Amino acid sequence: MPVDSSALASSTDKARSLMSWVQHSALGVVSTTSFPAIIGVADAMMKSSNVYLVGYEKTGGGQCSAIVRGGVADVRMAVHAGVETAKQFGQLVSSSLIPRPMADMEKVLPILPRMSELDGVGETHMSSGAIGLLETKGFPAMVGAADAMTKSAEVELISHETIGEGLCTILIRGSLSNVAIAVEAGMHEAERIGELSAVMVIPRPLNDLERSLPKVKQVKTQKPQKVQLPLKLEERQKELMPAQAPAVEVQKQKQLDLPEFE
């Protein structure tokens, strides 16, 4: 399929303009002690104002942070929404707002996106499905929960994430009703096997939020090569020969000369 050079150029220009905007924008960070909670925080921040989600930073000990950039007023509203969401789950660690971060910070800290990550950014329409996250303390409980979730409803496993302190999260995607059923089934199984830490169901997530989620690495498999047969195959007709019975030699009995008795 031919590539439209004008569309490619416009996409590149859009990415560059967005990068320039991000470099001269404010910085907001909210930290929690749960991966499902930080995804919920990021969802609330993006839906509350016009901000760009740079990504997540896992700092160990079960803590992770959501990083956003945008105008000062937008970032302030986003940080406030993120803090309130984290407080609802009792998972808030800290938050910060920096109106104009220095260039040296952007060179060292992970507060800027890469150009390759800006392709398609800005199409922030909501999807019709939902995302479910279930966090356990211990890997066996997460595996059991994932099995129960996939067997209870029609959902798709996205990936899993670990943030230290034994906290493991399984991510699923599907319709809102199916995700709710699957998460409930996973909760019961996780509590039966080990310890349930946190759950989160995000209805109608933004495309930019879905793009930021961890993805499972696809294993490249080699496609089987097709065997090319000759176009014309000459079939040899087999001659059917009647089966001949093996010749059996019949031995004639020899006549014995018997003596004559008087």
C-alpha positions in Angstrom: 0.0 0.0 0.0 1.6 3.4 -1.0 2.4 5.8 1.9 0.8 9.2 1.7 3.8 11.6 2.2 1.6 14.6 3.1 -0.1 12.6 5.8 3.3 11.4 7.1 4.6 14.9 7.2 1.6 16.3 9.0 1.8 13.5 11.6 5.5 14.4 12.1 4.8 18.1 12.4 2.0 17.4 14.9 4.3 15.3 17.0 7.0 18.0 17.0 4.5 20.8 17.9 3.2 18.6 20.8 6.7 18.0 22.0 7.4 21.7 21.9 4.2 22.3 23.9 5.1 19.7 26.5 8.7 21.1 27.0 7.3 24.5 27.9 4.4 23.2 30.1 3.9 22.6 33.8 4.6 19.3 35.5 2.3 17.3 37.8 3.0 14.1 39.7 0.8 12.0 42.0 2.1 8.9 43.8 0.2 5.9 45.2 1.0 2.5 46.8 -1.0 0.5 44.3 -0.8 0.0 40.5 -4.6 -0.2 40.0 -4.9 3.0 42.0 -2.4 4.9 39.9 -4.2 3.9 36.7 -7.4 5.2 38.3 -5.6 8.4 39.2 -4.3 8.8 35.7 -7.7 8.3 34.3 -9.2 11.0 36.6 -6.4 13.4 35.8 -6.8 13.1 32.0 -10.6 13.3 32.1 -10.6 16.4 34.4 -8.5 18.7 32.2 -6.4 19.0 29.0 -3.2 17.3 30.1 -0.8 14.9 28.5 0.1 11.7 30.3 3.8 11.1 30.1 3.7 7.8 31.8 4.3 6.0 35.1 7.3 5.7 37.3 7.8 2.7 39.6 10.0 3.7 42.5 10.0 0.3 44.4 8.4 -0.7 47.6 5.0 -0.9 45.9 5.0 2.8 45.1 4.3 4.3 41.6 3.6 7.7 40.2 1.6 9.2 37.3 3.3 12.0 35.5 1.3 14.6 33.4 2.2 17.8 31.5 0.1 20.7 30.4 -0.8 24.3 31.2 -0.5 25.4 34.8 -4.3 25.7 35.4 -4.9 22.3 33.7 -2.2 20.6 35.6 -3.5 22.0 38.9 -7.0 20.7 38.2 -5.5 17.3 37.1 -3.4 17.0 40.3 -6.4 17.8 42.5 -8.5 15.2 40.7 -5.8 12.6 41.0 -5.3 13.3 44.7 -9.0 13.0 45.5 -9.2 9.7 43.6 -6.1 8.3 45.5 -7.7 9.4 48.8 -10.9 7.5 48.0 -8.9 4.3 47.8 -6.6 5.2 50.8 -3.6 4.9 48.5 -2.2 8.5 48.4 1.5 8.9 49.1 2.3 12.5 47.8 1.8 14.9 45.0 3.6 17.9 43.4 3.1 20.7 40.9 5.9 22.5 39.2 4.8 25.4 37.0 8.0 25.7 34.9 10.5 22.8 35.3 14.1 23.7 34.2 15.6 22.1 31.1 18.2 20.2 33.3 15.4 18.3 35.0 14.0 17.3 31.6 17.4 15.9 30.6 17.7 13.8 33.7 14.3 12.9 34.9 11.6 10.8 33.0 9.3 13.7 32.6 9.3 14.0 28.8 7.9 11.6 26.2 9.8 10.2 23.3 8.9 11.3 19.8 7.9 7.8 18.9 5.3 7.8 21.7 3.5 10.9 20.3 2.1 9.1 17.2 -1.6 9.3 17.4 -1.7 11.2 20.7 -4.5 13.8 21.1 -7.3 11.5 19.8 -8.7 11.4 23.3 -12.1 10.0 22.4 -13.5 7.4 24.8 -13.8 3.7 23.9 -17.0 1.8 24.4 -15.4 -0.9 26.6 -13.8 -1.0 30.0 -10.5 -1.9 31.7 -10.2 -4.0 34.8 -7.3 -4.3 37.2 -6.9 -6.7 40.0 -3.9 -6.5 42.4 -2.8 -9.3 44.8 0.0 -9.8 47.2 1.7 -12.8 45.8 2.1 -14.3 42.3 0.0 -17.5 42.8 -3.1 -15.4 43.9 -2.8 -13.3 40.7 -2.5 -16.4 38.5 -5.6 -17.9 40.1 -7.5 -14.7 39.8 -6.6 -14.4 36.1 -7.8 -17.9 35.5 -11.1 -17.2 37.2 -11.6 -13.9 35.4 -11.1 -15.5 31.9 -13.4 -18.4 32.7 -16.2 -16.3 34.2 -16.8 -13.8 31.4 -15.7 -12.9 27.9 -12.7 -10.7 28.6 -9.2 -10.3 27.2 -6.0 -10.4 29.2 -3.8 -7.4 28.4 -0.8 -8.0 30.6 0.5 -8.1 34.2 2.5 -5.7 36.2 4.7 -6.0 39.4 5.7 -3.0 41.5 7.6 -4.6 44.4 6.6 -5.8 47.9 5.0 -8.8 46.3 2.3 -6.7 44.6 1.1 -8.2 41.2 -1.6 -6.8 39.0 -3.5 -8.5 36.1 -5.1 -6.2 33.5 -8.1 -7.2 31.4 -10.3 -5.5 28.7 -13.9 -6.1 27.6 -17.3 -4.7 27.9 -18.3 -3.0 31.1 -20.6 -5.8 32.2 -18.1 -8.6 31.4 -15.2 -6.8 33.1 -17.4 -6.2 36.3 -18.3 -9.9 36.4 -14.7 -11.0 35.8 -13.3 -8.7 38.5 -15.8 -10.0 41.0 -14.9 -13.6 40.2 -11.2 -12.8 40.4 -11.6 -11.2 43.8 -13.1 -14.3 45.3 -10.4 -16.5 43.9 -7.6 -14.2 45.0 -9.0 -14.1 48.5 -9.2 -17.9 48.5 -5.6 -18.4 47.4 -3.8 -15.5 49.1 -4.3 -11.8 49.7 -6.3 -9.3 47.6 -4.7 -5.9 47.5 -6.8 -3.6 45.3 -9.2 -3.7 42.3 -10.2 -1.0 39.7 -12.7 -0.9 36.9 -12.4 2.0 34.5 -15.4 2.5 32.2 -14.9 4.2 28.8 -11.1 4.8 29.1 -9.5 7.4 26.9 -7.3 6.1 24.0 -4.3 7.9 25.5 -4.8 6.0 28.7 -5.0 2.6 26.9 -1.9 3.5 25.0 0.1 4.0 28.2 -0.8 0.6 29.7 1.8 -2.1 29.7 1.3 -4.5 26.8 2.2 -8.2 26.6 5.2 -8.9 24.4 4.1 -10.8 21.4 6.4 -13.7 20.4 7.2 -13.8 16.8 6.4 -17.1 15.2 7.6 -18.2 11.8 4.8 -18.9 9.4 4.9 -22.4 7.9 6.2 -22.3 4.3 3.9 -23.5 1.6 5.1 -26.5 -0.3 5.0 -25.8 -4.0 3.9 -28.7 -6.0 4.4 -29.1 -9.8 1.5 -27.8 -11.8 1.1 -31.0 -13.8 1.3 -34.3 -12.2 1.3 -37.4 -14.4 -0.6 -40.1 -12.7 0.5 -43.5 -13.7 -2.2 -45.9 -14.2 -1.6 -49.1 -12.4 -2.5 -52.2 -14.4 -4.6 -54.5 -12.5 -3.4 -58.1 -13.0 -5.6 -61.0 -11.9 -4.0 -62.8 -9.0 -2.8 -66.2 -10.1 -3.0 -69.0 -7.6 0.3 -70.6 -7.0 0.8 -73.8 -8.9 0.6 -76.8 -6.7 2.4 -79.9 -7.9 0.4 -83.0 -7.2 2.7 -85.9 -6.7 1.3 -89.1 -8.0 1.5 -92.0 -5.7 3.8 -94.6 -6.8 2.3 -98.1 -7.3 4.0 -100.6 -5.0 4.5 -104.1 -6.3 3.1 -106.4 -3.6 4.2 -110.0 -3.5 1.7 -112.6 -4.6 0.7 -115.2 -2.0 -0.2 -118.7 -3.1 
